[in-house]
Amino acid sequence: MYDLVFFYPKGHQNHAELGHPERPERVEAICTAFQKQGWWQSYPQLDPIVIPEGVMESIHRAAYLENLERVCRSGQHFDLDTYTTTASWQLALNAAGGAAACATAVWKREAGRGFALTRPPGHHATPNRAMGFCLLNNISLAAEYLIQQEGAERLAIVDLDLHHGNGTQEIFYQRGDVFYISTHQSPLYPGTGRLNETGVGQGEGTNANFPLPPFSGDKAFLAVMGALILPLMDRFNPEMILVSYGFDTHWRDPLGSLMLSAGGYNELIGLLTRWADLHCGGRIALFLEGGYDLQAAKACSTAVVAALLGNPWEDPLGPAPESEGKSWEIMFNRALDMWGFKG
């Protein structure tokens, strides 16, 4: 068994638009950092799986998939933020298939951990809409592949991106087999992810949002992880953790102001990894979402891989230069009450 496997989105450079923050350099900066660490040369890079039609249409409506292919073939925009090129359809299929390949390798214990550099990203893509730079919901397709093709029954998706993963939430909001948990800046795009959004029907109680105000930082994230996210996973007892990894929470990122450090990210993934080791046979995989500062890309990505591997690591960028705020404590205390962890 390999300690770690990667997915690299070959040809992703053909999904690009001049001046757009979601650009190929994001992935290449990460690869350069991994090469410097010796990881890129030491661990396999998986080929994407061809995702069956039944899996695809359980996550995205058939009419949307047809429209997505048509829009990509003409290289049009879905909205002001979300572009395509003539290569984007196949690259989106590859990203989703790469996510499924990494998840499956970890699920089948062919690898200890997985890290899919999924580009185009995915967590904003809804069942019937591309948005927020996202075309196909990679992490949702990976989860559904494990459920339909590999017999998984309970999965947890932990979304640590700057933005709420509205697409992932919508996809699983009425289902009880996938627990979606998100930390995200609020207020901020896309405006979803309120504390009281906890699922409906069979999904009641399997959706948890922890909206953090600007200038929350390491202390806030670690408090939420330790007192809320890990205890919720104790209750749900997932068979595997899938992480939407966005490094736009870092204090250098131009689109946000959550002030997380790379060292804080290392601690967060370390906590999730140790939980996975104790409760689900070590099954954990990461899937790239947002993040737009290249130095943060290098620092955060080496931080999380070091955590996955249990290797020592030092933060080259250090803590945020601005003091962390305390207004997150209001949400935190409300969340403790709401989920029954206080009193």
C-alpha positions, 0 to 999 in steps of 0.5 A, a space after each residue: 500500500 502506498 502512503 499517499 497518491 496524487 491526481 494531477 489534472 494533465 492538460 489543465 493549462 487549457 482551462 484558463 482565461 487571462 486575468 482570472 484568479 482561477 488560473 493554472 499557476 495555482 496547481 503548478 505552484 503546488 506541484 513545484 512545492 511538492 517536487 521540492 519536498 520530494 513528494 511528487 517523485 515518491 508517490 504515484 499519480 493516478 489516472 482519472 476514472 471514467 465515471 458511470 452515467 448513473 453516478 453522474 446523473 445522481 449528482 448533476 441533472 442530465 439536462 445540465 450535463 448536456 448544457 455544460 458540454 455544449 457551453 464548453 464546446 463553444 468556450 462560453 461563460 456561464 456567468 461573469 465569474 465562471 468561464 469555459 474553454 473548448 477544452 473545459 468539458 474533458 478537463 472537468 470530466 478528468 477532474 471528477 474522475 481523478 477525484 473518484 480515483 483518489 477516493 477509491 484508492 484510499 477506500 480500497 486501502 491501496 493508498 493510505 491517503 489521497 490528494 487530488 489536485 482537482 481543477 476546474 474546482 467543484 464545490 459550488 457546482 449545483 445539480 443544475 448550475 455551474 457557478 463560482 469557477 466550478 463546473 462539476 462537483 468533484 468531491 460529490 461525484 467522488 462520494 457518490 462513486 464510493 457509494 454506488 460502486 464501492 459499497 460505502 454507506 456513511 461518508 463525511 465531507 469536511 469543507 475548509 474552503 473560504 467560501 461555503 460549498 453551496 453545491 455540495 450542500 444542495 446535493 446531499 441536503 436531503 440525504 442521510 448517507 453523507 454528512 456535509 460540514 463547512 467552515 466558511 467566511 460570512 458574509 461572503 459569496 455565495 451567501 449560503 451556509 447559515 448555522 440553522 441549515 441542518 438538512 431536511 427529511 432523511 438528511 436532517 442533522 447531517 448538514 452542519 455550517 459554521 460561518 465565521 466572521 472576517 478576521 477569525 483565525 487559527 484559534 477560531 478554526 481549531 476551536 470549531 474543529 475540536 469542539 464541534 466538527 470532531 464530536 459531530 463525526 463521533 456521532 455520525 461515525 463515517 467510513 471515510 473523510 473527504 476534505 474540500 481543501 481551499 487555501 483561500 482561508 490563508 491570511 495572504 489570499 486576496 479574496 478573503 479575510 479569515 486569517 488562517 495560517 498554513 500552520 493552522 491548516 497543518 493542525 486542522 488536517 492533522 486532527 482530521 487525520 488522527 481521527 481517521 486513524 482512530 475511527 475509519 481505518 485512516 481513510 482520508 483524502 483531500 480535493 482541491 477547491 479555491 485559493 488564489 495566492 501562490 505563496 499561500 498555495 505552496 505553504 498550505 499545500 505542503 502543510 496539509 500533505 505533511 499532516 497527512 503523512 505525519 511528517 514534521 513541518 514548519 510554516 515559512 509564512 508564519 501567522 497573520 500580521 493582523 490580530 485575530 478577532 473574537 466575534 466568532 465566539 458568538 457563532 461558536 457558542 450558538 453552535 455548541 448549544 444548537 448541536 447539544 455540546 454545551 451545558 
